[in-house]
């Protein structure tokens, strides 16, 4: 079964019902389902995910396999001067960053300690900071350099 954005326009309750129904079809009826989506939480429920960038396949695997491509935790820094602060962080803290809009994405194996390092080094440049485990959106940003919209 081929579905193009099947949950587009659905509220969260109906979307959950649709996902449950599709899972039942796949498991009980042996139906293979290929769907496109821009909702990363929806993609996270799939058994395999392919990420495309400008029509080019950049990654394929289970959601967990794709998320394991992120080197540890994800630190997301919100700032008004994204590229400028990104350059400073890369230079002073010796890490790679990706900038999307006013957000700086950083992978860190020691995220909780790294947040302290950023806050001490750049206290006036940071509006907010978040620590999380990798998501498929983080993988998309890492592989394409673009925010998923």
Buried (B, 14 or more C-beta within 10 A) or exposed (E): EEEEEBBEEEEEEEBEEBBEEBBEBBEEEEEEBEBEBEBBEBBBBBEEBBBEEEEEEBBEBEBEEBBEBBBEBBBBBBBEEBEEBBEBBBEEBEBEBBBBEBBBBBBBEEBEEBBEBBEEEBEEBBEEBEEEEBBBBBBBBBBBEEBBE
